[in-house]
Amino acid sequence: MEKGKGMMLVIIGMLGVIIAALVAGFIFLFSQMDSDAGDATIVRQDPAAVSEMDILIVPLSNPVQTNLYVSPGGSRHVVRAYFGIGINNTDADAAQDFMREMMEREIAIMDRVTNILRRTTREELAHADGQDLIAEQILLILQDLFDTRMIVRVYVSNLVTQ
């Protein structure tokens, strides 16, 4: 009889631990959801829904220059281009805060842009919509890097390959 009581106490103890773990997990989950809701810099909006007049363009301070991926024929090429990041400016205060965050992380932005260009061939850039495809890839990478849809467009100018 003592063995049965001991086993019953062990089972009750395990159930108590499981219930306590579940309660703690739910408390943690809901507290994280509440803290994310107060973050003003995260704006989940479809980039296509932002008019050109509501986009603040933040140029990168330096052009990006790097080697392109080796072409199928084996020839090597270099690309140089200037980039601007379009930010949703419908909430001017949030846009200014986000712009400051972007400028603090400009090296990370340039690193991501350089990595995309290094995986691109000259032929891909020469394609009719090659520059647009690169801009779209950069947009997606930057939205992921900053975990936001505040970045709505990437502008490419003075793109030169050699």
N, C-alpha and C positions, 0 to 999 in steps of 0.2 A: 504494500500500500504506500509506503514511503517513496518507492521508486516512481510511482504514478504521480504523486504530488510534486516531486522534484521535476519531472518531465513537464508537468502542467505549468509550473512556475517559469521554466525555461521558455516555453512557447508563449506565455503571456508577456514575458520580458522582451522576446523578439518582436512580437506584435507592437509593443510600446515603442521600440526603437524605430520600426518601420513607419509608424504613424508620425513620430516626431520628425523623421527625415522628410516625409512628404509635406508636412506643414512648413518646415524650414525652406524646402524647395519652392513652394508656392509663394511664401513671403518674399524670397529673393527675386523670383520671377516678376511679381507685381511691382516690387520696388524699382527694378530696372526699367520696366515699362513706364513708370511715372517719371523717372529721371530723364529718359529720352524725350518725353513729351515737352519738357521745358527748354530744350535746346533750340534756340532761335535761328542758328545758322543752318540747320538742316531743313531744306525746303523740298518736298516731294512734289514736283510739278513736271508735267510733260514738257520737254524743251521746245517742242513744236508750237506749244500754246503761248509762248512768249513772243511778243511783237519785237521787231528790230529796234523800235524806239525805247524799249524797256531793257535793252542789253547794254551793260557797261563793259567796254573792251579794255582788258588789262594786258598790255604787251609784256612779253618776257624781256628782261633787260638786255639780253645778248642774243644774237642769232645762234641757231643750232647748226653745227657743222660736223659731219661724220662721214665715214665710209659707208657706202651702200653695200648690200649683199652682192656677192660676186654673181655677175650675169651668167646665163647658161653658156655663153661663148667663152667664159673665163676672163672677160675684161673687168677691170676694177674702176669704180667711179666714186666720186665724192659729191655730197649734197650740202648745200648751205641754204637756210631759210629762216625767216623771221616768223614768230608765232604770237598770236594774241588770243587770250582766253576770254570768251564772252560769258559774263555773269548776269543772272537774273536780277534786275535792279528795281523790281516792283516794290520791294521793301528796302528803301535806301539804307537804313541803319544796318540791316542784316547783310546787305551787299558790301558795305564798307568794312564791317567786321570780317566778312569772308575774304575780302580782298587783302586785308592785312595778314590773315592766316596763309593765304596763297603766297604772298611775297616772302613770308618766313620760310616757306617750304619750296621756294623756287628751284633749288638744286634738285629736289626730288622730282619736280615737274620736268625739268630739263633731262634728267636721267630717263624718265619714262618715254619722253619724246625721242630721245636718241636711240633707245632700244627698239622702238617701232621702226625708225628709219633704217637702222642696221639690218633689219629683217626684210627690207624692201629692195627690189632691184630697180635699176634705171628704167627698164622697160615698163614696170608697173607704174612708176611715176609719170612716164611719158604717155600712158594711156589717157584717153579723153577725160575720164573722171578719176584718174589716179590721185590727184591732189585732194579731191573730195573724200575718197576712200581713206586716205591717210588721216585727214581731219576727223573723220568719223571714228576711226580706231583710237585716236588720241583722246577724243571726247569721252569715249567709253572707259578708257584706262583712267582718266582723271576723275571721272565721276566715281569710279571704284576706289581710287586712292583717297579721295576726300569723303567718301561715303555720302554723297549728296547729289541732288539734281540741280543744285544752284548753278553749276556750270552748264550752260545751254548750247554753247557753240565754240568751235575752235576755228580761228582765222589763220590762213597761211598766206604769206606774201613774200615776194622776191625770192622765190624758190629757183635755185640754180644748181644744175648738175654738171659735172665735168668728167 
